[in-house]
Every structure is written in structure tokens, then in C-alpha cells.
């Protein structure tokens, strides 16, 4: 038995499904996860000594790859000279937040939290408190973490496991979450025509990543901005995945839309647990201790976590690697398409910069209803062979993969070869 299988057997006895987050159990692709021993740059080594080119990157945070020396050095310094947490203000958190405000102009004030889930939950509470309204809107197949109000027709692991809405979410709460299809302008106009003045907020992944990568259609986000402005509804861009990923200023910079609030996570923690929500100062000032909307956190803004994020953001600001990420992403996309044609397999690639999904489907994927038509059996076999061929690819048709600054052209070409063999 491999060491991974042995560890998984032990883990299953003491952890539900053997994991601490569902999708990493690889249930949609055969149910045999590999246990990771270490990572370096774009590569992972598992506990059995196999190496992989990594396209998960810890599900998005590792835009600079594993163990970026600047990050490990900064962390060592904090550990040796500062400490891990004080539950008191420190200079490190001010540095990170100033940087976020500089890079994302719509974000005038920020509250740091510890995960993307916390960021979105808190942003929704704030929007409800600010507007005095209860209803919220999300999009079918978008995932915003596992907060009660947001676990309705969610993407990511919920979609991967084919779960209906989660038991445990009170129906009285779920009923306040209105769900419409992504990229459907008519549905949006119809909803706002009927109940716009009752909607506290709309939360959207401006580039969906949790039904697989699905970009917004031209004009869609602008329409959303117009309708929310007209009805006094708070527009929340959930940039947990897209922030600092699709461009330095996130999807809002790329599509030139200014949301009222933005939720962040992943890259802003540089691989450590950090989330954040921020935006218009008049809205943010409703949070305690300035305002009545309560939200707090024992470890929020701890120096260890925020220094990792700050180091990565400073690297991104100094090096602006987004052209390079675009080139690498484009090389991978082209390679996949050529291989798919050569092997006669219907495949459609959606990509925005370094965020990409290879859908086993013939037509373009514009929303979750279309994504669900993908050949998930084929994807499952493909994924198993990719692992055998040394590539750690997202283990679900409904997830995005990520290219990092650490990948080289050679890594991409090896990956394309592996894709050819796996197809
Ligand atoms: N929002 C989006 C867009 C996400 O992709 C995720 C996680 N994949 C979350 C929120 C939740 O973040 P976390 O897993 O850190 O709670």
C-alpha cells in the first residue's frame, strides 16, 4: 500500500471523509487523494516521492509558487523577532491594508479576517445592516464560502459532490437568498424590476471560478452596476479568487467596474490564512467599533499571516507579472486545444489570464447550467491519468486551475505532453 493510501485510511477513521475540506478528498475523480510532503516553486512532492507540476496552487493563493524565498524569509523574521499573535494592533497589519487600498482604488477601508468565508459572511451582514434590507442575490454555481446565506445553489465542492442545498441551513434564511443564472441579463433586469428596492446586496464572482472558469459576457457587469446603483443595492465583488490574480487590481480593474464592497482572500494571505472585506468608507464605517454591525476575530490581522500576504503583494506590485502570466496561460490554453483536436476529444477551454478550466464539452461554457453538461466521467479518467503523468490538476470539472509565476515555458510544455498522453 502506498504511504498516501495508508495515511488516507488512518485519516478516514478520525476525520469526516479523511479531509478538512471536501474537494481535496478527490471523490469526483476516484477518491484517492495524494498526501503532500512538500512544495517548491511550481512543483509538489507527495509522501511516496512522486513529483507533480501543480496547477492548484493551494486553490489559488500561491501565485508565486511554493516557498517563495521572500515569503519564507519574512515569515522566519516574524517568528524570530516578533511573535505569532497578540490580539492587539501591530504595524504589519497597517502595512498590508494600506497596500490593499493602494492597489484596489474602490477599497477605501478594510477589515481583515481569516478566510474567504468569513469575508463574504461579514460583507453580507454589513450590506444588510447598511441598507436595512434582508434579501440578497447570488448566482447559480457561484461559491462564496460556506456561510448559511451563501450555501444556496453553490458551486465548487457543493457542485462537485452534486449536493442539493445543504441541510442545516434554516429555510427561513435560505429563502432570503435569491438565485439567478450567471451571464443572464434578462433575468437580472426582471429581478430588479420586481424586487430591486428590497435587495440588500448582490454578491458575484466577477469571473466565476467555482463552476469552472466562466468569464462575464461583455456588458454584464456594467448592467449589474447600473441596476444595483439605481436601487440602492450594495454591489459586492467576491474577489477571493480573482483579486491580484486576473490583474493587480483584480477583476474590477480588468472590467473597469467599481463595486461598493470587495471580498478578498487567497493571494492576500500569501499561503497563510487571511481574508478581508473592504470598500466604500461610508459603508465600512458601519462596522463595530465605529458602527453597530458586529464582527470580530481573535487572530484577525496577526503579524505572521499578514506579512506573507504583504510580501507577495509587494512582489506583484514591483514585478507586475501579469503579461507573463497571460503568456503562460495562453500557451497552456493553445496546447490543450491542439492536443484535444489531435486526439479527437471535445474540449472547450475558458481562461482569464492565469485562471483556466478545460471543460469536456463541445460548446462554450457561459454559466453553470451549461457546465453541468460536461462529460464528468471522461474528466474523472483524465484526472487520474494526469496524476500518473505527473500533473496535479484540479480534481473537479467545476474548479479553475491556476498558472503561477513559478511555472516556466518548459513546465507548460511538459504539462501539454501529459495532457496529450492523458487524453
Ligand atoms: N469566495 C470565493 C470566490 C472562493 O473561491 C472561495 C474559496 N474557494 C471562498 C469565497 C471561500 O474562501 P475560504 O475557502 O478561504 O473560506
Boltz pocket constraint, residues with backbone or C-beta under 6 A from the ligand:
constraints:
  - pocket:
      binder: B
      contacts: [[A, 59], [A, 114], [A, 115], [A, 116], [A, 117], [A, 118], [A, 120], [A, 143], [A, 144], [A, 145], [A, 146], [A, 156], [A, 205], [A, 209], [A, 210], [A, 238], [A, 239], [A, 240], [A, 241], [A, 265], [A, 266], [A, 275]]
      max_distance: 6.0
